[in-house]
Amino acid sequence: MTVQDSGKVALVTGASRGIGYGIAEALVARGDRVCITGRGEDALKEAVERLGADRVIGVAGKAHDEAHQAVAVERTLEAFGRVDFLVNNAGTNPVFGPLADLDLDVVRKVFETNVVSALGFAQRTWKAWQKENGGAIVNIASVAGLSASPFVGAYGVSKAAMVNLTLQLAHEFAPVVRVNAIAPAVVKTKFARALYEGREEEAAAAYPLGRLGVPEDIGGAAAFLTSGQAEWITGQTLVVDGGIFLNAGVG
């Protein structure tokens, strides 16, 4: 099926697999051209080929590396001439355990990748294109940032910071750029497999909708938030959780 070119361009970080890939796939399907980033050169090349090398480019590097951020934005502009949408999906969670015992250097790494890099990319897309031409930013947060999250506390705190970063940028970048966040629950990816591997049926049973999330669920939400249908939405965090928060009530 031939997809009509939307004329829009997106930069999606951490998109060689998982949620980021699902988002890139949704944007390509509606006609956007996309630059994806990721740490592994080989995985990134494979993702570009699957998505379509005629519409997608890849830029390898670490999200928190400011030189990589600059190159990713520059390459997007060189290849496609614009950067309407930024999706900050790159993230890390290298450790499990109570906050009282965590190595602070590990906590710094989590914040560098999950929060500081998102601000860095937002600053660059804003200055390079969006400030004068408009657009939208979507930050991938997590339900872990909306409640206490035992054993992934550093990750949860970083995602809470991502929610507030969304509010701050939405205020500063209005009215030309809309900034929203998505807070997924457990999505079936390599990143999250420790939370369900070997016990998926049991894990899914806790969700009112009866299953864990898949990358396509988040891709659809990101496509909506960067579409014309969401033109009066900014500063919001869209919870995409299969209804899991419904179980937090009394009774």
PyMOL commands that set and color helices and strands:
alter all, ss='L'
color gray80, all
select helices_A, chain A and resi 18-29+41-51+66-80+99-101+104-133+143-145+153-173+193-195+200-205+215-225+228-230+244-248
alter helices_A, ss='H'
color red, helices_A
select strands_A, chain A and resi 9-12+33-38+56-60+85-88+135-140+177-184+237-240
alter strands_A, ss='S'
color yellow, strands_A
deselect
rebuild
show_as cartoon
